Amino acid sequence: MGTRLVCLTVAASAVLAFSAHAQRPSIAVAAASDLQAVMPALVSQFERDTGIVAKVSFGSSGNFFAQIQNGAPFDVFFSADVDYPRRLVASGNAEKDSLYEYATGHLVVWTRSDSGIDVSRGLAVVTDDRVRRIAIANPTFAPYGRAAVAALQHEKLYERIKDKLVLGENISQTAQFAQTGNAQLAIISLSLARGPALKDGTYVDVPAAFHPPLEQAAVVIAASKDKSSARRLVAYLKRDATVALLQKFGFAAPGAPR
């Protein structure tokens, strides 16, 4: 009888815990793929501190921009390009007073450690004869892809290597192309290069002067059904601890010298 009572008590506690979690406020977050390494820690701490569950979907900023314009049920949008949130505000699809520039991203050239390619040469390594394919994010949808093209053009390399380019749907898929050996190099975000998924590689910075700044911003979506919770997540980005976490993954504070 005593054992049965203990089992029932444990089961009841589990049900209550599940029920309490299910009743927590929950928001849907659309996040640019360059945040894939840092966002799990950020939203986990946010949930512990606020009790609000943030369910994150990753993809290209341009695709999310189009989806939100067409009514996709997101509460917050983290874009790798401040222009997309500004355009959502202008069209009435996002809350004007919620827009916050939370970081500036950085670009790197990444390769597997066993590729035999010395990336210490910098961006010029794209001309190496051993480099048959170079992965970048699709510049039509991904800000990091546009920055990669701009950097290659700045160094007058784009025309020489454009036939080697393979396009990832977003910056995360771009990194996977090089990680799996389908490309010898990838021009990706520093944040992903510092993440655990790419620890088997080496990288070199692309000078910020080679491309327009990757100014990143978050905004609350006008159609959000829980704007209070959505605003709390955006406000959470302003905490010193959150800023430090972003910097750990290579993001500079907004407005920092380039």
C-alpha positions in Angstrom: 0.0 0.0 0.0 2.8 2.4 1.0 4.7 1.7 -2.4 1.5 2.4 -4.3 0.9 5.7 -2.4 4.5 6.8 -3.2 4.0 5.9 -6.9 0.7 7.9 -7.0 2.4 10.9 -5.3 5.3 10.9 -7.8 2.9 10.6 -10.7 0.7 13.4 -9.4 3.8 15.6 -9.0 4.9 14.9 -12.5 1.4 15.8 -13.8 1.4 19.0 -11.9 4.8 20.0 -13.1 3.8 19.3 -16.7 0.6 21.2 -16.2 2.5 24.2 -14.8 4.9 24.3 -17.7 2.0 24.0 -20.2 0.3 27.0 -18.6 3.3 29.2 -18.9 3.2 32.0 -21.5 4.6 30.9 -24.8 5.9 33.0 -27.7 7.0 32.1 -31.2 10.3 33.5 -32.3 11.7 33.8 -35.8 15.5 34.0 -35.6 18.2 34.5 -38.2 20.3 31.4 -38.5 23.5 33.2 -37.3 21.9 33.0 -33.8 21.7 29.2 -33.8 24.7 28.8 -31.5 23.8 31.4 -29.0 20.0 31.5 -28.9 19.4 28.2 -26.9 21.3 29.6 -23.9 19.6 33.0 -24.3 16.1 31.7 -24.3 16.8 29.1 -21.6 18.0 31.8 -19.2 15.0 34.0 -20.3 12.6 31.2 -19.4 14.3 30.7 -16.0 14.1 34.4 -15.2 10.6 35.2 -16.5 8.7 31.9 -16.8 8.0 32.7 -20.4 8.7 29.9 -23.0 10.3 31.1 -26.2 9.9 28.6 -29.1 12.5 29.5 -31.7 12.5 28.8 -35.5 15.7 29.5 -37.4 16.0 30.5 -41.0 17.0 33.3 -43.4 16.0 36.8 -42.5 14.5 37.5 -45.9 12.3 34.4 -45.8 11.0 35.3 -42.4 10.3 38.8 -43.5 8.1 37.5 -46.4 6.4 35.0 -44.1 5.6 37.7 -41.5 4.2 39.9 -44.2 1.9 37.0 -45.2 0.7 36.5 -41.7 3.0 33.9 -40.2 2.2 33.6 -36.5 5.4 34.9 -34.9 5.6 37.1 -31.9 9.2 38.3 -32.2 11.5 38.6 -35.2 15.3 38.6 -34.7 16.8 39.7 -38.0 20.4 39.7 -39.2 19.6 43.0 -41.0 17.9 45.9 -39.4 16.3 46.9 -42.7 13.8 44.0 -42.6 12.4 45.0 -39.2 12.3 48.7 -40.3 10.3 47.6 -43.4 7.9 45.6 -41.2 7.4 48.7 -39.0 6.8 50.8 -42.1 4.1 48.4 -43.4 2.4 48.2 -40.1 3.4 44.5 -39.5 5.6 45.3 -36.5 5.5 47.6 -33.4 7.5 50.7 -34.1 8.5 51.4 -30.5 9.7 47.8 -30.0 12.5 47.9 -32.6 15.9 47.3 -31.0 19.3 47.0 -32.6 20.9 44.3 -30.4 24.2 43.6 -32.1 26.5 43.9 -35.1 27.6 40.7 -36.8 30.9 39.7 -38.3 31.9 37.7 -41.3 34.6 35.0 -41.5 36.1 32.5 -43.9 35.8 29.0 -42.5 37.2 25.6 -43.5 37.6 22.2 -41.9 40.8 21.6 -40.0 41.6 18.7 -42.3 41.0 20.5 -45.6 44.7 21.4 -46.1 43.7 24.9 -47.0 45.4 27.8 -45.1 42.8 30.4 -44.4 45.4 32.7 -42.7 45.8 34.3 -46.2 42.4 35.9 -45.5 39.7 36.4 -48.1 42.3 35.9 -50.9 42.3 32.2 -50.1 39.2 31.8 -52.3 41.5 31.9 -55.3 43.5 28.8 -54.1 43.4 26.2 -56.9 42.4 23.5 -54.3 39.2 25.4 -53.6 36.6 24.1 -56.0 33.5 25.3 -54.2 32.8 28.2 -51.9 29.6 28.3 -49.9 27.8 31.5 -49.1 24.3 32.2 -48.0 21.9 33.1 -50.7 22.2 36.9 -51.0 18.6 37.2 -52.1 17.3 36.3 -48.7 20.3 36.3 -46.3 22.1 39.4 -45.1 25.4 37.5 -44.5 25.2 36.3 -48.2 24.9 39.9 -49.3 27.9 40.9 -47.1 29.9 38.0 -48.5 29.3 39.2 -52.1 30.1 42.8 -51.1 33.4 41.7 -49.5 34.4 39.6 -52.6 33.6 42.6 -54.8 35.5 44.9 -52.6 38.6 42.8 -53.1 37.9 42.4 -56.8 37.6 38.6 -56.3 33.9 38.1 -57.1 34.2 37.8 -60.9 37.2 35.5 -60.6 35.4 33.0 -58.3 31.6 33.4 -58.9 31.4 30.1 -60.8 32.7 28.4 -57.6 29.9 29.7 -55.4 27.3 27.4 -54.0 24.3 29.0 -52.2 22.9 27.9 -48.8 19.3 28.7 -48.0 20.6 30.4 -44.8 23.9 30.9 -43.1 23.6 27.6 -41.1 23.1 25.5 -44.2 26.1 27.4 -45.8 28.3 26.2 -42.9 27.0 22.7 -43.3 28.2 22.7 -47.0 31.8 23.2 -45.8 31.5 21.0 -42.7 30.4 18.0 -44.8 33.1 18.6 -47.5 30.6 19.7 -50.2 32.5 23.0 -50.3 36.1 23.6 -49.3 35.3 27.1 -47.8 32.3 28.8 -46.4 31.9 32.6 -45.8 29.8 32.6 -42.7 29.1 34.4 -39.4 31.6 34.5 -36.6 28.9 33.5 -34.3 28.5 30.1 -36.0 32.3 29.7 -36.3 32.6 30.0 -32.6 29.7 27.6 -31.9 30.2 23.9 -30.9 28.9 22.6 -34.2 31.9 24.0 -36.1 34.7 23.3 -33.5 36.4 21.0 -36.1 37.3 24.0 -38.3 39.5 27.0 -38.5 38.6 30.5 -39.7 39.9 34.0 -40.4 38.1 37.3 -40.0 36.9 39.2 -43.0 37.6 42.9 -42.3 34.5 44.8 -41.5 35.5 47.5 -43.9 35.0 45.1 -46.8 31.2 45.1 -46.6 28.3 47.2 -45.2 27.8 46.7 -41.4 25.7 43.7 -40.4 23.4 45.6 -38.0 21.0 43.2 -36.4 17.7 44.0 -34.8 14.7 42.5 -33.1 11.1 43.7 -33.2 7.7 42.7 -31.9 5.2 41.6 -34.5 2.0 43.6 -34.7 -0.2 40.5 -34.9 1.4 38.9 -31.8 -1.2 37.6 -29.4 1.1 38.1 -26.4 2.8 41.4 -27.0 3.7 41.8 -23.3 5.8 38.6 -23.3 7.2 39.5 -26.7 8.3 42.9 -25.4 9.9 41.3 -22.4 12.1 39.2 -24.6 13.2 42.2 -26.6 13.9 44.1 -23.4 15.9 41.1 -22.2 18.5 41.8 -24.9 19.5 45.0 -23.1 20.7 43.2 -19.9 24.4 43.2 -19.3 24.4 39.4 -19.1 22.7 39.0 -22.4 25.1 41.5 -24.1 28.0 39.5 -22.6 26.6 36.3 -23.9 26.2 37.7 -27.5 29.8 39.0 -27.3 31.1 35.6 -26.3 29.8 34.4 -29.7 31.4 37.2 -31.6 28.6 39.8 -31.8 29.7 43.4 -31.2 27.5 45.8 -29.3 25.4 48.0 -31.6 27.3 51.0 -32.7 30.7 49.6 -31.8 33.6 50.8 -33.9 34.1 48.7 -37.0 
